[in-house]
Amino acid sequence: MTDATHALRTATRTDLEAVGTALGLPVPALAPALVEPGARVLIGAEGQVVLLRRRWSPDATADAVVVRRAGVPLDHPDVLAVAAAWGCDRVRHLASDRCVPVPAPPVDAPLAVRFAHLAALAATRVETATALTRDEDADAAAHDTAVSVLGALGVPVLGALSRDQAVPEGMPWIVIDPLDGARNFRAGLPPWAFSAALVKDGRPVAGLVADLSSGRRWSAIDGRGAERDGTVIRTRAGSTVVVRDAPGGGSVGVHGAAGRLRITGCTAIDLCLVADGAAAAWHDVDRQGTYVHDIAAGLAVLLAAGGSALTDTGGPVVLRPGTGARIRFVAAADEQGARSLLAALG
């Protein structure tokens, strides 16, 4: 490996002075890369730096635009990885307009890796489709768009708007909710999200949740951990409980340590908030339960981040390929937290 292709990492606040010097930019100009999902600074051990932004091109596709760089080629593997995670088709150099295509994983790559690549592309396609569709048609447009991309994997793709398929025992399958939080979307009240998961033997082995209202993306592959916008995430204890909604005419049950309750209207994002430590727990035990397409992707992220999910009877959550069945469970930063919440809910 040459100096130009040494591994890069996501820059942090402590790197900004060195980044600014390398790129000829004042430190305040780099602040958006710390807080905006569509901006990223990558830095290498040998002084290589690149500032990236996710931008729409005139042909309505998303580009990973190299705004400034020092010692980093456009086709650097870590630059291509950021572009792929953003669902971009290419990397484009802002000054020269030169483009490099983002390659798909090889056909012999693990299924979870190929799924992750296509799921990121599908989220971007859905982002465009829903923006251009009337509110009442958005669900169908999102579903059709997602299936058209993910169907290339050659495994069953299930969702609320598709007829359930028989999935042979041991065969992997995909489950999608391409517009989770559809009521939020129609009201213009964030968040709403794209979510997709690859399921094998009842367990989500890869997942992507893309907040289409803010650009945040959570992703996970079993055995490789979970990330939010390029940063590794882990669960942590806390006092905030998130739920999708409250029981009709009733109250939401919480454990004694809960100090805050948040209702978002988007289950996939709720589970990701537990995964990245923004919240400590989620549950639907005092309601009718949640469909598999609502939870599978968020559950993949939660479990990969070290979280725990238990059914209302205390067992592990097992996902089955039937979109009509409901699952009642709790999710928490760890198994102890999940069991404490179950005990408190009675």
FENGIQUI-V970086 format. One record per residue. RES is the residue in one small letter. PHI is phi in whole degrees, 0 to 359 (999 if undefined). OMEGA is omega as a letter, one per 30 degrees, with the letter a starting at -180 (999 if undefined). BURIAL is I if it has 9 or more other C-alpha atoms within 8 Angstrom, else O. Layout:
{{RES;PHI;OMEGA;BURIAL} {RES;PHI;OMEGA;BURIAL}}
This chain:
{{m;999;a;O} {t;278;l;O} {d;302;a;O} {a;291;a;I} {t;245;l;I} {h;301;a;I} {a;300;l;O} {l;249;l;I} {r;230;l;O} {t;289;a;I} {a;290;l;I} {t;243;a;O} {r;304;a;O} {t;291;a;O} {d;269;a;O} {l;297;a;I} {e;296;l;O} {a;294;l;O} {v;297;a;I} {g;299;l;I} {t;296;a;I} {a;294;a;I} {l;262;a;I} {g;70;a;O} {l;235;l;I} {p;291;a;O} {v;304;l;I} {p;302;l;O} {a;292;a;O} {l;265;a;I} {a;304;l;O} {p;303;a;O} {a;292;l;I} {l;271;a;I} {v;238;a;O} {e;266;l;O} {p;299;a;I} {g;266;l;I} {a;225;a;I} {r;207;l;I} {v;247;l;I} {l;250;a;I} {i;224;l;I} {g;247;a;I} {a;290;a;O} {e;258;l;O} {g;92;l;I} {q;288;a;I} {v;216;l;I} {v;214;l;I} {l;254;a;I} {l;243;l;I} {r;223;l;I} {r;272;a;I} {r;222;l;I} {w;274;l;O} {s;264;a;O} {p;299;l;O} {d;268;l;O} {a;67;l;O} {t;251;a;I} {a;265;l;I} {d;248;l;I} {a;268;a;I} {v;265;l;I} {v;277;a;I} {v;281;l;I} {r;219;l;I} {r;205;l;I} {a;217;l;I} {g;77;a;O} {v;237;l;I} {p;287;a;O} {l;300;a;I} {d;263;l;O} {h;302;a;I} {p;305;a;O} {d;284;l;O} {v;292;l;I} {l;297;l;I} {a;294;l;O} {v;297;l;I} {a;300;l;I} {a;296;l;I} {a;294;l;I} {w;280;a;I} {g;73;a;I} {c;266;l;I} {d;274;a;I} {r;203;l;I} {v;255;a;I} {r;236;l;I} {h;276;a;I} {l;298;a;I} {a;289;a;O} {s;259;a;O} {d;66;l;O} {r;287;a;O} {c;238;l;I} {v;233;l;I} {p;291;l;O} {v;271;a;I} {p;285;l;O} {a;281;l;O} {p;300;l;O} {p;297;a;O} {v;296;l;O} {d;265;l;O} {a;292;l;O} {p;305;a;O} {l;303;a;O} {a;297;l;I} {v;291;l;I} {r;293;l;I} {f;298;a;I} {a;301;l;I} {h;296;a;I} {l;289;l;I} {a;297;l;I} {a;296;l;I} {l;296;a;I} {a;298;l;I} {a;299;l;I} {t;292;l;I} {r;296;l;I} {v;293;l;I} {e;305;l;I} {t;290;a;I} {a;299;a;I} {t;288;l;I} {a;293;a;O} {l;259;a;O} {t;246;l;I} {r;298;a;O} {d;309;a;O} {e;289;l;O} {d;257;a;O} {a;295;a;I} {d;301;a;I} {a;294;l;O} {a;296;l;I} {a;296;a;I} {h;298;a;I} {d;298;l;O} {t;295;a;I} {a;296;a;I} {v;296;a;I} {s;297;l;O} {v;271;a;I} {l;286;l;I} {g;299;a;I} {a;294;l;O} {l;287;l;O} {g;80;l;O} {v;241;a;O} {p;303;l;I} {v;244;a;I} {l;251;l;I} {g;191;a;I} {a;299;a;I} {l;261;l;O} {s;246;l;O} {r;289;l;O} {d;301;l;I} {q;249;l;O} {a;285;l;O} {v;248;a;O} {p;303;l;O} {e;305;l;O} {g;89;a;O} {m;274;l;O} {p;289;l;I} {w;211;a;I} {i;249;l;I} {v;231;a;I} {i;233;l;I} {d;227;a;I} {p;288;l;I} {l;217;l;I} {d;287;a;I} {g;82;a;I} {a;299;l;I} {r;296;l;O} {n;299;a;I} {f;302;a;I} {r;293;l;I} {a;274;a;O} {g;71;a;O} {l;244;a;O} {p;301;g;O} {p;258;l;I} {w;220;a;I} {a;212;l;I} {f;265;l;I} {s;220;l;I} {a;209;a;I} {a;223;l;I} {l;258;a;I} {v;243;l;I} {k;221;l;I} {d;54;l;O} {g;82;a;O} {r;239;l;I} {p;286;a;I} {v;261;l;I} {a;200;a;I} {g;201;l;I} {l;223;l;I} {v;235;l;I} {a;245;l;I} {d;285;a;I} {l;287;l;I} {s;271;a;O} {s;233;a;O} {g;96;l;I} {r;297;l;I} {r;225;l;I} {w;251;a;I} {s;217;a;I} {a;203;l;I} {i;228;a;I} {d;305;a;I} {g;90;a;O} {r;242;l;O} {g;84;a;I} {a;232;a;I} {e;223;l;I} {r;235;l;I} {d;51;l;O} {g;85;a;O} {t;251;l;O} {v;296;a;O} {i;239;l;I} {r;219;l;I} {t;290;l;I} {r;206;a;I} {a;292;l;O} {g;185;a;O} {s;239;a;I} {t;265;l;I} {v;248;l;I} {v;248;l;I} {v;220;a;I} {r;286;a;I} {d;202;l;O} {a;258;l;I} {p;301;a;I} {g;303;l;O} {g;71;a;O} {g;238;a;O} {s;241;l;O} {v;261;l;O} {g;282;l;O} {v;221;l;I} {h;275;a;I} {g;296;a;O} {a;277;a;O} {a;292;l;I} {g;245;a;O} {r;218;l;O} {l;235;l;I} {r;236;l;O} {i;243;a;I} {t;251;a;I} {g;82;a;I} {c;215;a;I} {t;298;a;I} {a;302;l;I} {i;290;l;I} {d;308;a;I} {l;294;l;I} {c;291;l;I} {l;294;l;I} {v;291;a;I} {a;298;a;I} {d;265;l;I} {g;87;l;I} {a;291;l;O} {a;229;a;I} {a;260;a;I} {a;198;l;I} {w;213;l;I} {h;198;l;I} {d;225;a;I} {v;295;a;I} {d;269;l;I} {r;232;a;O} {q;280;a;O} {g;106;a;I} {t;229;a;I} {y;282;a;I} {v;299;a;I} {h;291;l;I} {d;284;a;I} {i;246;a;I} {a;300;a;I} {a;293;l;I} {g;298;l;I} {l;294;l;I} {a;301;a;I} {v;293;a;I} {l;302;a;I} {l;294;l;I} {a;292;l;I} {a;272;l;I} {g;97;a;I} {g;279;a;I} {s;227;l;I} {a;226;a;I} {l;230;l;I} {t;290;a;I} {d;295;l;I} {t;261;l;O} {g;94;a;O} {g;264;l;O} {p;292;l;O} {v;283;l;O} {v;244;a;O} {l;269;l;I} {r;242;a;O} {p;281;l;I} {g;219;a;O} {t;280;a;I} {g;267;a;O} {a;278;l;O} {r;255;a;I} {i;237;l;I} {r;252;a;I} {f;202;l;I} {v;242;l;I} {a;231;a;I} {a;209;a;I} {a;296;l;I} {d;205;a;I} {e;295;l;I} {q;300;l;O} {g;296;l;I} {a;295;a;I} {r;290;l;I} {s;297;l;I} {l;293;l;I} {l;300;a;I} {a;297;a;O} {a;293;a;I} {l;278;l;I} {g;75;999;O}}
